[in-house]
Amino acid sequence: MFHLRTCAAKLRPVTASQTVKTFSQNRPPAARTFQHIRCYSAPVAAEPFLSGTSSNYVEEMYCAWLENPKSVHKSWDIFFRNTNAGAPPGTAYQSPLPLSRGSLAAVAHAQSLVEAQPNVDKLVEDHLAVQSLIRAYQIRGHHVAQLDPLGILDADLDSSVPADIISSTDKLDLAVFKERLR
């Protein structure tokens, strides 16, 4: 709603001046009336990063800044210093300085490092090979897997169950024991 009001406030003076011209052409000069045009704008619009969706991030940055001002970016440091100094809303944020000649050299150096990276096609090809290998194990792995590592399914079902497993004193055949478990 705030954005709609701000947009309407920016467009309203243009439409109002056009409307005044249209009405003034149809009315005699004595009948012209001018009304004050209300423009809705908030000083917070200069700080678009302060919204409800980014409140957790800003709060984490503020807590990190309280612990160590050097742990956050310089622009956040300036913003929090201005806010704590009592700057009114909309004036605490100052955009970072543009790149200087020295920093342009650093950007060029970083660009040369990026160009020195390994071939992207090879990385993509390797990634796809690993993904297809993983998918093959997902699809066909159960055919090769040993599903009965203890060999219980192939056990001699005619032997008796150990006495420490059952509570009664009489011994049961494994086949009877298996039937009772079902």
C-alpha positions as CSV (number, residue, x, y, z in Angstrom):
1,M,0.0,0.0,0.0
2,F,2.9,2.4,0.8
3,H,4.4,1.8,-2.6
4,L,1.1,2.5,-4.3
5,R,0.7,5.8,-2.4
6,T,4.3,6.8,-3.2
7,C,3.7,6.0,-6.9
8,A,0.5,7.9,-6.9
9,A,2.1,10.8,-5.2
10,K,4.8,11.0,-7.9
11,L,2.3,10.8,-10.7
12,R,-0.4,13.0,-9.1
13,P,1.4,16.4,-9.8
14,V,1.6,15.6,-13.5
15,T,-2.0,14.6,-13.8
16,A,-3.1,17.4,-11.5
17,S,-1.4,20.0,-13.7
18,Q,-2.9,18.5,-16.8
19,T,-6.3,18.6,-15.1
20,V,-5.9,22.2,-14.0
21,K,-5.1,23.2,-17.6
22,T,-8.2,21.4,-18.9
23,F,-10.5,23.0,-16.3
24,S,-8.9,26.4,-16.7
25,Q,-9.6,26.4,-20.4
26,N,-13.3,25.8,-19.9
27,R,-13.8,28.2,-17.0
28,P,-13.6,31.9,-16.9
29,P,-10.5,33.3,-15.1
30,A,-12.6,34.4,-12.1
31,A,-13.8,30.9,-11.4
32,R,-10.4,29.2,-11.2
33,T,-9.7,27.6,-7.9
34,F,-6.5,25.8,-6.9
35,Q,-6.5,23.2,-4.2
36,H,-3.5,22.0,-2.3
37,I,-2.4,18.6,-3.7
38,R,-1.5,16.1,-1.0
39,C,1.6,14.1,-1.8
40,Y,2.1,10.9,0.2
41,S,5.8,10.2,0.7
42,A,7.7,8.9,3.6
43,P,11.3,9.6,4.4
44,V,11.8,5.8,4.8
45,A,11.5,5.5,1.0
46,A,15.2,6.5,0.9
47,E,16.0,3.4,2.8
48,P,14.3,0.6,0.8
49,F,16.2,-2.2,2.6
50,L,14.3,-1.5,5.8
51,S,11.2,-3.5,5.3
52,G,9.4,-6.3,7.1
53,T,10.9,-9.0,5.0
54,S,14.5,-7.9,5.7
55,S,14.0,-7.2,9.4
56,N,15.7,-10.4,10.6
57,Y,18.7,-9.7,8.4
58,V,19.0,-6.1,9.6
59,E,18.7,-7.3,13.2
60,E,21.4,-9.9,12.8
61,M,23.7,-7.2,11.2
62,Y,22.9,-4.8,14.0
63,C,23.8,-7.5,16.7
64,A,27.0,-8.3,14.8
65,W,27.8,-4.5,14.6
66,L,27.2,-4.1,18.4
67,E,29.7,-6.9,19.1
68,N,32.3,-5.7,16.6
69,P,31.7,-2.8,14.2
70,K,34.4,-4.1,11.9
71,S,32.5,-7.4,11.3
72,V,30.0,-5.7,9.1
73,H,30.4,-3.9,5.7
74,K,31.4,-0.3,6.0
75,S,28.1,0.9,4.6
76,W,26.3,-0.9,7.5
77,D,28.7,0.5,10.0
78,I,28.0,4.1,8.8
79,F,24.2,3.4,8.8
80,F,24.2,2.1,12.4
81,R,26.5,4.9,13.6
82,N,24.1,7.5,12.0
83,T,21.1,5.8,13.5
84,N,22.6,5.6,17.0
85,A,23.6,9.3,16.7
86,G,19.9,10.1,16.2
87,A,19.6,10.7,12.4
88,P,16.0,11.0,11.3
89,P,14.5,8.3,9.1
90,G,15.7,8.5,5.5
91,T,19.0,10.2,6.3
92,A,20.9,7.5,8.1
93,Y,21.8,5.6,5.0
94,Q,24.6,6.9,2.8
95,S,25.4,5.1,-0.4
96,P,29.0,3.8,-0.7
97,L,31.6,5.8,-2.5
98,P,32.1,5.0,-6.2
99,L,35.0,2.9,-7.2
100,S,38.3,4.8,-7.3
101,R,41.2,4.3,-9.7
102,G,43.0,2.0,-7.2
103,S,39.9,-0.2,-6.7
104,L,39.4,-0.4,-10.5
105,A,42.9,-2.0,-10.7
106,A,41.8,-4.5,-8.0
107,V,38.7,-5.3,-10.1
108,A,40.8,-5.9,-13.2
109,H,43.0,-8.2,-11.1
110,A,40.0,-10.1,-9.8
111,Q,38.7,-10.3,-13.4
112,S,42.0,-11.9,-14.5
113,L,41.6,-14.4,-11.6
114,V,38.1,-15.3,-12.8
115,E,39.4,-15.9,-16.3
116,A,42.1,-18.2,-14.9
117,Q,39.4,-20.6,-13.5
118,P,39.2,-24.1,-15.0
119,N,37.0,-24.8,-18.0
120,V,33.4,-24.4,-17.1
121,D,32.3,-27.0,-19.7
122,K,34.5,-29.6,-18.0
123,L,33.1,-28.8,-14.6
124,V,29.5,-29.2,-15.9
125,E,30.4,-32.4,-17.6
126,D,32.0,-33.8,-14.4
127,H,29.0,-32.8,-12.4
128,L,26.6,-34.5,-14.7
129,A,28.6,-37.6,-14.7
130,V,28.5,-37.8,-10.9
131,Q,24.8,-37.1,-10.9
132,S,24.2,-39.9,-13.4
133,L,26.3,-42.3,-11.3
134,I,24.2,-41.4,-8.2
135,R,21.0,-41.9,-10.2
136,A,22.2,-45.3,-11.4
137,Y,22.8,-46.5,-7.9
138,Q,19.4,-45.2,-6.9
139,I,17.6,-47.1,-9.7
140,R,19.6,-50.4,-9.9
141,G,21.4,-50.5,-6.6
142,H,18.9,-52.8,-4.9
143,H,19.6,-55.5,-7.4
144,V,23.3,-55.7,-6.4
145,A,22.8,-54.9,-2.7
146,Q,23.1,-57.7,-0.1
147,L,19.7,-57.4,1.6
148,D,20.3,-60.2,4.1
149,P,23.9,-59.6,5.4
150,L,23.3,-62.0,8.4
151,G,21.9,-64.8,6.3
152,I,18.7,-65.1,8.3
153,L,16.5,-65.8,5.3
154,D,18.6,-68.9,4.3
155,A,18.9,-70.2,7.8
156,D,18.1,-73.7,8.8
157,L,14.5,-73.4,9.9
158,D,14.5,-76.9,11.5
159,S,16.9,-75.9,14.2
160,S,15.6,-74.7,17.6
161,V,15.3,-71.2,18.9
162,P,17.9,-70.3,21.6
163,A,16.5,-70.4,25.1
164,D,17.5,-66.9,25.9
165,I,15.3,-65.5,23.2
166,I,12.0,-67.1,24.3
167,S,10.6,-66.9,27.8
168,S,9.1,-70.3,28.0
169,T,11.2,-73.4,28.8
170,D,10.1,-75.5,25.8
171,K,12.1,-75.1,22.6
172,L,10.3,-74.0,19.4
173,D,11.3,-74.7,15.9
174,L,12.3,-71.7,13.9
175,A,9.4,-72.4,11.5
176,V,6.8,-72.3,14.3
177,F,8.4,-69.3,15.8
178,K,8.3,-67.5,12.5
179,E,4.6,-68.4,12.1
180,R,3.8,-67.0,15.5
181,L,5.5,-63.7,14.7
182,R,3.2,-63.2,11.6
